[in-house]
């Protein structure tokens, strides 16, 4: 009965695999390239799923490539008989299929293909991902095989934990009983200079045993989990279930090296990002499709980490956001509220009023100068027609500016008057006053944005716009700028996707101006994109130019509007369901800044289908200048609040 039951079990698993494995097929198959991705584990495991998605999402855009997926479910079924059955199943399923490239994720899938692959698929290129315990010399000795080997940053996590817990007495390492990865903890401990009394290692597949052992340890302590814990195979407990059970039972800080599991009992850590390992595999696939011999391609050791944390667990263990490493990500961080004392409300209003009066004076002076210019060209009918047209545009512009400025001023004045009434009533008014701080702040940001745009427009017109060109690593600049507004877009139900064909690029540019260009285009994209829409930022190289594409699936523009979209005071009109508005200066500033970089910008759009802006910047570098690697500025929240102040949140 035992053998029959096991065979029945294997048969059922194969049937499930047959119906559940991913097959993305696009267009006709007769001239297409076929990629088969074989995952060692189940398709719900986030680590391997990220590698798969990186490859799938890249080639989804290519109608000439088909991506298929298979899973060995190795964590659930370890028997050799099961793997032999899978081999027979693959041989039957793919005997009439043309597979051009095999990508394996994890060591079990690699071993499986090395044993059975040639008999099933013949001699075809094999790209190995998701490994770190296999020596690359072994890979190098194989024909038609190349690998991307990831490197875990254990030392970086040890240093991180001690920086967040300076009074830590004991660091606990929980190790996998049967690891399929390189976990060189001893070398990291030695390099970190830890004494034997400062750490302890626990290796077990019994969750209850681990909890009991940790409870026996006295003093302040924290835990660092190994990447993939094969805890209790019989119960098939996932990594997230294991971390949540530890967190609930122990009430001490838990850190991980593996990305994607923060918030599931884990504070976070310096996390490995497997998605970018998939991007490395994509580069190799493209080289092979371009005709390069796989045996001439070198295997790479890959490390891509990010500091990422869970906000609520940071709060739980009293870890201040101020001591997190620079550039740390806290995706679930709530918006911070600003508390202002009562008298500051009146100070704010006074400053805004003075700014408004100065702005009106400044605009009036410019209007007077324009009127004098108009009088000097009244004798020419052609010039007079042009002046009249400019007057019409100017009138429309000032009508909109007046409305844009007057609306926040009225809101601020109303809130200030209400604050005065509450103060005269001598009741507990501070909480009520603070309730309106957000309203005042948002309208102040809106006024600042209008003022900044007007001043910059005047600088450009007068030739006084200064540029500070330095050598910037522009890919990280654009990526971090894009990701900094992802939360705002998410709040409006819009997805932001960043992708690049260029991993690193040093270009001579004004980094702050480029940041502003990207934010302005993203602001427009969010403004004119409906809920459940998409915004894509994509970077690639074209001849001697770096091309930046900002594309949305929004309401689009009519063809007759495209010629004037970069002119001053030109305002794109939305449809009935879009309440977006603006002053008509933003795209004029964007075009001016791009041209200051000796670049150009163009727009493509179709009504009700979306809009794409394409920026081309020359690939130039200043000699004898060190490159600057962009980091998120400390005042990024204020920058976003100003640049996106005309978007209703």
C-alpha positions as CSV (number, residue, x, y, z in Angstrom):
1,X,0.0,0.0,0.0
2,X,2.9,2.4,0.8
3,X,4.4,2.1,-2.7
4,X,1.1,2.5,-4.4
5,X,0.2,5.5,-2.3
6,X,3.6,7.1,-3.1
7,X,3.1,6.5,-6.9
8,X,-0.4,7.9,-6.7
9,X,1.0,11.0,-4.9
10,X,3.6,11.5,-7.6
11,X,1.0,11.1,-10.4
12,X,-1.2,13.7,-8.8
13,X,1.6,16.2,-8.4
14,X,2.6,15.8,-12.1
15,X,-1.0,16.5,-13.1
16,X,-1.1,19.6,-10.9
17,X,2.2,20.8,-12.5
18,X,0.8,20.2,-16.0
19,X,-2.3,22.4,-15.4
20,X,-0.6,25.1,-13.2
21,X,2.7,25.9,-14.8
22,X,3.0,29.2,-16.4
23,X,2.9,29.5,-20.2
24,X,3.1,32.9,-21.8
25,X,2.6,32.5,-25.6
26,X,2.3,35.5,-27.9
27,X,1.7,35.5,-31.7
28,X,2.6,32.8,-34.1
29,X,5.0,30.0,-32.9
30,X,6.6,29.0,-36.2
31,X,9.4,31.8,-36.1
32,X,9.6,32.4,-32.3
33,X,12.3,31.8,-29.8
34,X,11.3,29.5,-26.8
35,X,12.6,29.9,-23.3
36,X,11.9,27.3,-20.7
37,X,12.3,28.3,-17.0
38,X,12.5,25.4,-14.5
39,X,12.1,26.4,-10.9
40,X,13.5,24.2,-8.1
41,X,10.7,25.2,-5.7
42,X,7.0,26.0,-5.9
43,X,5.9,29.0,-7.9
44,X,4.6,30.8,-4.8
45,X,8.1,31.2,-3.3
46,X,8.8,34.9,-3.7
47,X,12.5,34.6,-4.1
48,X,12.3,32.4,-7.2
49,X,9.1,34.1,-8.4
50,X,11.0,37.4,-8.6
51,X,13.7,35.8,-10.9
52,X,11.0,34.3,-13.1
53,X,9.0,37.6,-13.3
54,X,12.1,39.6,-14.3
55,X,12.6,37.4,-17.3
56,X,8.9,37.1,-18.1
57,X,8.2,40.8,-17.9
58,X,11.1,41.7,-20.1
59,X,10.1,39.3,-22.9
60,X,6.4,40.1,-22.7
61,X,7.2,43.1,-24.8
62,X,8.7,40.9,-27.5
63,X,6.3,39.2,-29.8
64,X,9.0,36.8,-31.1
65,X,9.7,35.2,-27.7
66,X,7.7,32.6,-25.8
67,X,8.4,32.1,-22.1
68,X,7.3,28.9,-20.4
69,X,7.6,27.8,-16.8
70,X,7.9,24.5,-14.9
71,X,8.3,23.8,-11.2
72,X,10.0,20.8,-9.5
73,X,8.3,21.5,-6.1
74,X,11.6,20.3,-4.6
75,X,10.8,21.5,-1.0
76,X,7.7,19.2,-0.9
77,X,9.0,16.1,-2.8
78,X,12.6,15.0,-2.4
79,X,12.4,11.3,-3.5
80,X,14.5,10.3,-6.5
81,X,11.5,8.4,-7.8
82,X,9.6,11.6,-8.0
83,X,12.4,13.4,-10.0
84,X,12.6,10.4,-12.4
85,X,8.8,10.7,-13.0
86,X,9.3,14.4,-13.7
87,X,12.0,13.6,-16.2
88,X,9.6,11.2,-18.0
89,X,6.9,13.8,-17.9
90,X,9.1,16.5,-19.4
91,X,10.3,14.0,-22.1
92,X,6.7,13.4,-23.1
93,X,5.6,17.1,-22.9
94,X,8.5,18.6,-24.8
95,X,9.5,15.9,-27.3
96,X,7.8,17.9,-30.1
97,X,8.7,21.3,-28.8
98,X,11.6,23.5,-29.9
99,X,13.2,24.9,-26.8
100,X,16.1,27.3,-27.5
101,X,17.3,28.2,-24.0
102,X,16.8,26.6,-20.5
103,X,16.9,28.8,-17.4
104,X,17.1,27.0,-14.1
105,X,16.3,28.6,-10.7
106,X,18.1,27.0,-7.7
107,X,20.5,24.1,-7.3
108,X,18.0,21.2,-7.5
109,X,16.8,22.3,-10.9
110,X,20.4,22.8,-12.1
111,X,21.3,19.2,-10.9
112,X,18.1,17.9,-12.6
113,X,19.0,19.4,-16.0
114,X,22.6,18.3,-15.8
115,X,21.4,14.7,-15.3
116,X,18.4,14.6,-17.6
117,X,18.5,17.7,-19.8
118,X,20.5,16.4,-22.8
119,X,18.3,13.4,-23.1
120,X,15.1,15.5,-23.1
121,X,16.1,18.8,-24.9
122,X,19.4,18.0,-26.6
123,X,22.4,20.3,-26.5
124,X,20.9,23.7,-25.9
125,X,22.2,26.7,-23.8
126,X,21.6,26.4,-20.1
127,X,21.6,29.5,-17.9
128,X,21.8,28.8,-14.1
129,X,20.3,31.2,-11.6
130,X,19.5,31.2,-7.9
131,X,22.7,29.5,-6.8
132,X,25.5,30.5,-4.4
133,X,27.0,27.3,-3.1
134,X,28.2,25.9,-6.5
135,X,31.8,26.7,-7.5
136,X,31.9,28.6,-10.7
137,X,34.8,26.4,-11.9
138,X,32.3,23.5,-11.9
139,X,30.0,25.6,-14.2
140,X,32.9,26.6,-16.4
141,X,33.8,22.9,-16.9
142,X,30.3,22.2,-18.4
143,X,29.5,22.7,-22.0
144,X,26.8,25.1,-23.0
145,X,26.3,26.2,-19.3
146,X,26.7,29.7,-17.8
147,X,25.6,31.0,-14.4
148,X,24.7,34.1,-12.3
149,X,25.8,33.3,-8.8
150,X,24.4,35.5,-6.0
151,X,26.5,36.6,-3.0
152,X,24.8,37.0,0.4
153,X,26.0,40.0,2.5
154,X,26.1,38.4,6.0
155,X,28.7,40.8,7.3
156,X,26.6,43.8,6.2
157,X,23.6,42.5,8.2
158,X,25.7,41.8,11.3
159,X,27.0,45.4,11.2
160,X,23.5,46.7,10.6
161,X,22.0,44.9,13.6
162,X,24.7,46.2,15.9
163,X,24.3,49.8,14.6
164,X,20.5,49.6,15.4
165,X,21.0,47.8,18.7
166,X,24.3,49.2,20.2
167,X,23.6,47.6,23.6
168,X,23.0,44.1,22.1
169,X,24.4,41.3,24.3
170,X,23.8,38.3,22.1
171,X,23.3,37.9,18.4
172,X,21.6,34.6,17.5
173,X,22.1,32.9,14.1
174,X,19.4,30.4,13.1
175,X,20.8,28.1,10.5
176,X,19.3,25.7,8.0
177,X,19.7,22.0,8.7
178,X,20.0,21.1,5.0
179,X,21.1,24.3,3.2
180,X,21.2,24.5,-0.5
181,X,23.2,27.7,-0.4
182,X,26.5,29.1,0.8
183,X,26.1,30.4,4.4
184,X,29.6,31.2,5.4
185,X,28.7,32.5,8.8
186,X,32.0,31.7,10.5
187,X,34.0,34.0,8.1
188,X,31.5,36.8,8.6
189,X,31.6,36.4,12.4
190,X,35.4,36.5,12.3
191,X,35.5,39.6,10.0
192,X,33.0,41.4,12.2
193,X,35.2,40.7,15.2
194,X,32.5,39.0,17.4
195,X,33.6,37.2,20.5
196,X,32.3,33.8,21.4
197,X,30.3,35.3,24.2
198,X,28.5,37.7,21.9
199,X,26.8,35.2,19.6
200,X,25.2,31.8,19.4
201,X,24.3,29.5,16.5
202,X,21.2,27.3,16.5
203,X,20.8,24.6,13.8
204,X,17.5,22.7,13.9
205,X,14.4,21.8,11.8
206,X,12.2,21.9,14.9
207,X,10.5,25.3,15.4
208,X,9.5,24.6,19.0
209,X,13.1,23.6,19.9
210,X,14.4,26.8,18.4
211,X,11.9,28.9,20.4
212,X,12.8,27.0,23.6
213,X,16.6,27.5,23.1
214,X,16.2,31.2,22.4
215,X,14.1,31.7,25.5
216,X,17.0,30.2,27.6
217,X,19.3,33.0,26.4
218,X,19.4,35.9,28.9
219,X,20.0,39.6,28.2
220,X,19.2,41.8,25.1
221,X,19.2,39.7,22.0
222,X,18.4,39.7,18.3
223,X,18.0,37.0,15.6
224,X,19.5,36.8,12.1
225,X,17.7,34.1,10.0
226,X,19.5,32.1,7.2
227,X,17.9,32.7,3.7
228,X,15.8,29.6,3.3
229,X,14.9,27.6,6.3
230,X,13.7,24.1,5.5
231,X,11.9,24.0,8.8
232,X,9.6,20.9,9.3
233,X,9.3,19.6,5.7
234,X,6.5,17.3,6.9
235,X,4.4,20.3,7.8
236,X,5.5,22.3,4.7
237,X,6.0,25.5,6.7
238,X,6.9,28.5,4.6
239,X,9.6,30.9,5.4
240,X,7.1,33.7,6.2
241,X,5.1,31.3,8.5
242,X,8.3,30.4,10.3
243,X,9.3,34.0,10.8
244,X,5.9,35.0,12.0
245,X,5.8,32.1,14.5
246,X,9.2,33.1,15.9
247,X,8.2,36.8,16.2
248,X,4.9,36.0,18.0
249,X,6.6,33.6,20.4
250,X,9.8,35.4,21.2
251,X,9.0,39.2,21.0
252,X,12.6,40.0,20.0
253,X,14.0,41.7,16.8
254,X,14.2,39.3,13.8
255,X,16.3,40.2,10.8
256,X,16.7,38.5,7.4
257,X,19.1,38.5,4.4
258,X,16.3,37.6,2.0
259,X,14.2,40.2,0.3
260,X,10.4,40.2,0.1
261,X,9.5,39.1,3.6
262,X,9.6,42.3,5.7
263,X,6.5,42.8,7.8
264,X,5.9,39.1,8.3
265,X,7.5,39.0,11.7
266,X,10.8,40.4,10.2
267,X,12.0,43.9,10.8
268,X,14.0,43.8,7.6
269,X,17.8,44.0,6.9
270,X,20.3,44.4,4.1
271,X,18.3,42.2,1.7
272,X,19.2,40.3,-1.4
273,X,17.0,41.3,-4.4
274,X,16.6,38.3,-6.6
275,X,14.6,40.3,-9.2
276,X,17.8,41.8,-10.5
277,X,19.4,38.4,-10.7
278,X,16.7,37.7,-13.3
279,X,17.8,40.9,-15.1
280,X,21.3,39.5,-15.3
281,X,19.9,36.4,-16.9
282,X,18.0,38.5,-19.4
283,X,21.3,40.1,-20.5
284,X,22.8,36.6,-21.2
285,X,19.6,35.5,-23.1
286,X,19.8,38.6,-25.3
287,X,23.5,37.9,-26.1
288,X,22.6,34.3,-27.1
289,X,19.7,35.5,-29.2
290,X,22.1,38.0,-30.9
291,X,24.3,35.1,-32.0
292,X,26.9,34.9,-29.2
293,X,28.2,31.5,-28.3
294,X,27.2,30.6,-24.7
295,X,30.6,29.0,-24.1
296,X,32.2,32.5,-24.7
297,X,30.1,34.1,-22.0
298,X,31.6,34.4,-18.5
299,X,29.6,33.5,-15.4
300,X,29.1,36.4,-13.0
301,X,29.0,36.7,-9.2
302,X,26.0,38.9,-8.5
303,X,25.2,41.1,-5.5
304,X,22.3,43.5,-5.4
305,X,21.1,44.5,-1.9
306,X,18.9,47.1,-0.4
307,X,18.2,48.3,3.1
308,X,14.5,47.7,3.7
309,X,12.4,47.7,6.9
310,X,8.9,47.4,8.2
311,X,7.7,50.6,9.8
312,X,5.4,49.1,12.5
313,X,8.1,46.6,13.7
314,X,10.6,49.5,13.9
315,X,8.0,51.3,16.1
316,X,7.5,48.2,18.1
317,X,11.2,47.9,19.0
318,X,11.8,51.6,19.4
319,X,14.2,51.9,16.5
320,X,14.3,55.5,15.3
321,X,14.0,56.1,11.5
322,X,16.9,58.7,11.9
323,X,19.5,55.9,12.6
324,X,18.6,53.8,9.6
325,X,21.3,53.6,6.8
326,X,21.1,56.3,4.2
327,X,18.8,55.3,1.3
328,X,16.8,52.8,3.4
329,X,13.3,51.9,2.2
330,X,10.3,51.7,4.5
331,X,7.4,51.0,2.1
332,X,4.7,51.0,4.7
333,X,5.7,54.2,6.4
334,X,2.6,56.4,7.0
335,X,2.6,60.1,6.1
336,X,4.0,62.2,8.8
337,X,1.7,64.9,10.2
338,X,3.1,68.3,11.0
339,X,2.0,69.9,14.3
340,X,2.2,73.7,14.4
341,X,1.5,76.0,17.3
342,X,-1.3,78.5,17.0
343,X,0.8,81.6,16.5
344,X,2.6,80.0,13.6
345,X,-0.7,79.9,11.6
346,X,-0.7,83.7,11.5
347,X,3.0,83.9,10.6
348,X,2.3,81.5,7.7
349,X,-0.6,83.6,6.5
350,X,1.5,86.8,6.7
351,X,4.4,85.3,4.7
352,X,2.0,84.0,2.1
353,X,0.2,87.3,1.8
354,X,3.6,89.2,1.4
355,X,4.6,86.7,-1.3
356,X,1.3,87.1,-3.1
357,X,1.6,90.9,-3.1
358,X,5.2,90.8,-4.4
359,X,4.2,88.3,-7.1
360,X,1.4,90.6,-8.3
361,X,3.7,93.6,-8.3
362,X,6.3,91.6,-10.3
363,X,3.6,90.4,-12.8
364,X,2.2,94.0,-13.1
365,X,5.7,95.3,-13.9
366,X,6.0,92.7,-16.7
367,X,2.6,93.5,-18.0
368,X,3.5,97.2,-18.2
369,X,6.6,96.4,-20.1
370,X,4.6,94.2,-22.5
371,X,2.1,97.1,-23.1
372,X,5.0,99.4,-24.0
373,X,6.3,96.8,-26.5
374,X,2.8,96.5,-28.0
375,X,2.6,100.3,-28.7
376,X,5.9,100.1,-30.6
377,X,4.6,97.6,-33.1
378,X,1.1,99.0,-33.7
379,X,2.1,100.2,-37.2
380,X,2.6,96.6,-38.4
381,X,-0.7,94.6,-38.9
382,X,1.2,91.3,-38.9
383,X,3.0,92.1,-35.6
384,X,-0.2,93.5,-34.1
385,X,-2.0,90.3,-34.8
386,X,0.8,88.4,-33.0
387,X,0.6,90.8,-30.1
388,X,-3.1,90.3,-29.8
389,X,-2.7,86.5,-29.8
390,X,-0.1,86.8,-27.1
391,X,-2.5,89.0,-25.1
392,X,-5.2,86.4,-25.4
393,X,-2.8,83.7,-24.1
394,X,-1.6,86.0,-21.4
395,X,-5.1,86.8,-20.3
396,X,-6.1,83.1,-20.2
397,X,-2.9,82.4,-18.2
398,X,-3.4,85.1,-15.7
399,X,-7.0,84.1,-15.3
400,X,-5.9,80.6,-14.4
401,X,-3.0,81.9,-12.2
402,X,-5.4,84.2,-10.4
403,X,-7.7,81.3,-9.7
404,X,-4.8,79.0,-8.7
405,X,-3.4,81.6,-6.2
406,X,-6.8,82.9,-4.9
407,X,-8.1,79.5,-4.1
408,X,-5.4,78.5,-1.6
409,X,-5.3,82.0,-0.2
410,X,-9.1,81.8,0.5
411,X,-8.7,78.4,2.1
412,X,-5.8,79.6,4.3
413,X,-7.7,82.8,5.3
414,X,-10.8,80.8,6.3
415,X,-8.8,78.4,8.4
416,X,-6.9,81.3,10.1
417,X,-10.2,83.1,10.8
418,X,-11.6,79.9,12.3
419,X,-8.4,79.6,14.5
420,X,-9.0,83.1,15.8
421,X,-12.6,82.3,16.7
422,X,-11.5,79.1,18.5
423,X,-8.9,81.1,20.4
424,X,-11.5,83.7,21.6
425,X,-13.7,81.0,22.9
426,X,-11.0,79.9,25.3
427,X,-11.8,76.2,24.8
428,X,-9.4,73.3,24.1
429,X,-8.7,74.6,20.6
430,X,-5.2,73.4,19.9
431,X,-6.3,70.0,18.7
432,X,-9.0,71.6,16.5
433,X,-6.4,74.1,15.1
434,X,-3.9,71.4,14.3
435,X,-6.6,69.6,12.4
436,X,-6.3,72.3,9.7
437,X,-2.5,72.4,9.5
438,X,-2.6,69.9,6.6
439,X,-4.9,72.2,4.6
440,X,-2.7,75.2,5.1
441,X,0.4,73.2,4.3
442,X,-1.0,71.8,1.0
443,X,-2.1,75.2,-0.2
444,X,1.3,76.7,0.7
445,X,3.0,74.0,-1.3
446,X,0.7,74.9,-4.2
447,X,1.6,78.6,-4.0
448,X,5.3,77.7,-3.8
449,X,5.1,75.6,-7.0
450,X,3.4,78.4,-8.9
451,X,6.0,80.9,-7.7
452,X,8.9,78.7,-8.5
453,X,7.7,78.0,-12.0
454,X,7.1,81.7,-12.7
455,X,10.5,82.6,-11.4
456,X,12.2,79.9,-13.5
457,X,10.3,80.9,-16.6
458,X,11.5,84.5,-16.2
459,X,15.1,83.3,-15.7
460,X,14.9,81.2,-18.9
461,X,13.4,84.1,-20.9
462,X,16.1,86.5,-19.6
463,X,18.9,84.0,-20.2
464,X,19.8,83.8,-16.5
465,X,19.0,80.1,-15.9
466,X,22.2,78.7,-14.4
467,X,23.2,75.1,-14.8
468,X,25.7,73.1,-12.6
469,X,27.0,70.3,-14.8
470,X,28.8,67.5,-13.0
471,X,29.4,63.8,-13.7
472,X,26.3,62.0,-12.3
473,X,25.4,58.3,-12.3
474,X,22.1,59.0,-14.0
475,X,20.4,55.6,-13.8
476,X,20.2,55.6,-10.0
477,X,19.2,59.2,-10.1
478,X,16.2,58.5,-12.3
479,X,15.3,55.2,-10.5
480,X,15.3,56.7,-7.0
481,X,13.3,59.8,-8.3
482,X,10.7,57.5,-9.8
483,X,10.5,55.2,-6.7
484,X,10.1,58.2,-4.4
485,X,6.7,59.1,-6.0
486,X,5.5,55.5,-6.3
487,X,3.6,55.7,-3.0
488,X,1.7,58.8,-4.1
489,X,0.7,57.0,-7.4
490,X,-0.3,53.9,-5.5
491,X,-2.6,56.0,-3.3
492,X,-4.4,57.0,-6.5
493,X,-4.6,53.4,-7.7
494,X,-1.9,53.9,-10.4
495,X,1.1,51.5,-11.0
496,X,4.6,52.9,-11.6
497,X,7.0,50.5,-13.4
498,X,10.7,51.3,-13.7
499,X,12.9,49.4,-16.2
500,X,16.3,50.0,-17.8
501,X,18.5,48.3,-20.3
502,X,21.5,50.2,-18.8
503,X,22.6,49.3,-15.3
504,X,25.0,52.2,-14.7
505,X,25.8,55.3,-16.8
506,X,27.9,58.3,-15.9
507,X,26.7,61.4,-17.8
508,X,27.6,65.1,-17.5
509,X,24.4,66.8,-16.4
510,X,22.7,69.0,-13.7
511,X,21.4,66.3,-11.4
512,X,18.9,68.6,-9.6
513,X,17.4,69.8,-12.9
514,X,17.1,66.3,-14.3
515,X,15.3,65.2,-11.1
516,X,12.9,68.1,-11.6
517,X,12.3,67.1,-15.2
518,X,11.4,63.5,-14.2
519,X,9.1,64.7,-11.4
520,X,7.3,67.1,-13.7
521,X,6.7,64.4,-16.3
522,X,5.5,62.0,-13.6
523,X,3.3,64.6,-12.1
524,X,1.6,65.1,-15.5
525,X,1.3,61.3,-16.0
526,X,-0.3,60.8,-12.6
527,X,-2.6,63.8,-13.2
528,X,-4.0,62.5,-16.5
529,X,-4.0,58.8,-15.7
530,X,-7.2,57.2,-14.3
531,X,-7.3,54.6,-11.5
532,X,-5.8,51.2,-12.3
533,X,-3.7,52.8,-15.0
534,X,0.0,52.3,-15.6
535,X,3.0,54.6,-15.8
536,X,6.3,53.2,-17.2
537,X,9.7,54.8,-17.0
538,X,12.1,53.1,-19.3
539,X,15.8,53.9,-20.1
540,X,17.9,52.7,-23.0
541,X,20.8,53.8,-25.3
542,X,20.4,55.0,-28.9
543,X,23.6,55.8,-30.8
544,X,25.4,58.5,-28.7
545,X,22.3,59.4,-26.7
546,X,20.7,58.1,-23.5
547,X,16.9,57.9,-24.0
548,X,14.5,58.3,-21.1
549,X,10.9,57.3,-21.8
550,X,8.0,58.3,-19.5
551,X,4.8,56.6,-20.8
552,X,1.3,56.5,-19.3
553,X,-2.0,54.9,-20.1
554,X,-4.0,58.0,-19.4
555,X,-6.5,60.1,-21.3
556,X,-4.0,61.2,-24.0
557,X,-4.1,64.2,-26.2
558,X,-5.6,65.1,-29.6
559,X,-3.1,65.2,-32.5
560,X,-3.7,68.9,-33.1
561,X,-2.4,69.7,-29.5
562,X,1.0,68.0,-29.9
563,X,2.6,70.9,-31.8
564,X,1.9,73.4,-29.0
565,X,2.3,71.2,-25.9
566,X,5.7,72.7,-25.0
567,X,4.7,76.3,-25.5
568,X,4.4,78.7,-22.6
569,X,0.9,78.9,-21.0
570,X,-0.4,76.0,-23.1
571,X,-2.6,73.8,-20.9
572,X,-3.6,70.3,-21.8
573,X,-7.3,69.9,-21.3
574,X,-8.6,66.7,-19.8
575,X,-11.9,64.9,-20.5
576,X,-15.0,65.2,-18.4
577,X,-13.9,62.7,-15.9
578,X,-10.5,64.3,-15.3
579,X,-10.2,67.2,-12.9
580,X,-6.6,67.9,-13.6
581,X,-5.4,71.5,-14.0
582,X,-2.2,73.5,-14.1
583,X,-0.6,76.8,-15.1
584,X,0.8,75.7,-18.5
585,X,4.4,76.4,-17.5
586,X,5.7,72.9,-16.5
587,X,6.4,71.4,-20.0
588,X,7.9,74.6,-21.2
589,X,10.4,74.4,-18.3
590,X,11.0,70.7,-19.0
591,X,11.9,71.4,-22.7
592,X,14.1,74.4,-21.8
593,X,16.1,72.3,-19.2
594,X,16.5,69.4,-21.7
595,X,17.8,71.8,-24.4
596,X,20.2,73.3,-21.9
597,X,21.7,69.8,-21.8
598,X,22.0,69.9,-25.7
599,X,19.3,67.3,-25.7
600,X,15.8,67.2,-27.1
601,X,12.3,66.0,-26.1
602,X,9.4,64.8,-28.1
603,X,5.8,63.7,-27.3
604,X,3.7,60.9,-28.7
605,X,0.1,60.6,-27.8
606,X,-3.3,59.3,-28.9
607,X,-6.6,60.4,-27.4
608,X,-7.9,58.0,-24.8
609,X,-4.9,55.7,-25.2
610,X,-2.1,57.5,-23.4
611,X,1.0,59.7,-23.8
612,X,4.8,59.1,-24.1
613,X,7.5,61.7,-23.6
614,X,11.0,60.8,-25.0
615,X,14.0,62.6,-23.7
616,X,17.4,62.3,-25.4
617,X,20.5,63.4,-23.6
618,X,24.0,63.3,-25.2
619,X,26.4,60.7,-23.8
620,X,29.1,63.1,-22.6
621,X,31.4,63.0,-19.5
622,X,33.7,65.6,-18.1
623,X,37.3,64.5,-17.6
624,X,39.0,64.8,-14.3
625,X,35.7,65.0,-12.4
626,X,34.7,62.2,-10.0
627,X,31.2,60.7,-10.6
628,X,28.5,61.6,-8.1
629,X,26.2,58.7,-7.1
630,X,22.7,60.0,-6.4
631,X,21.1,59.6,-3.0
632,X,17.6,60.5,-1.9
633,X,17.7,64.0,-0.5
634,X,16.7,64.5,3.1
635,X,13.9,67.0,2.1
636,X,12.5,64.7,-0.6
637,X,9.1,64.8,1.1
638,X,8.9,68.6,0.8
639,X,10.1,68.4,-2.9
640,X,7.4,65.9,-3.7
641,X,4.7,67.9,-1.8
642,X,5.7,71.0,-3.9
643,X,6.0,69.3,-7.3
644,X,2.8,67.3,-6.9
645,X,0.8,70.0,-5.1
646,X,-1.7,70.3,-8.0
647,X,-2.7,66.7,-7.7
648,X,-5.7,65.9,-5.6
649,X,-4.8,63.3,-3.0
